[in-house]
């Protein structure tokens, strides 16, 4: 059985271009590298508790990628 690393991505949302770049990175990591990415565009809910989402994502992940 293959175990895929769980990665939490934290990033600044400075511009639509930057957000698009991070989305492409997350997608590529998931599709081509087999990384189990925790990414707000996929995993958070509108109106949800952002602090709780981040805390759970950090707790669940084996790796954290911070993009500034």
Secondary structure, 3 states (H helix, E strand, C coil): CCCCCEEEEEECCCCHHHHHHHHHHHHHHHHHHCCEEECHHHHCCCCCCHHHHHHHHHHHCCEEEEEC
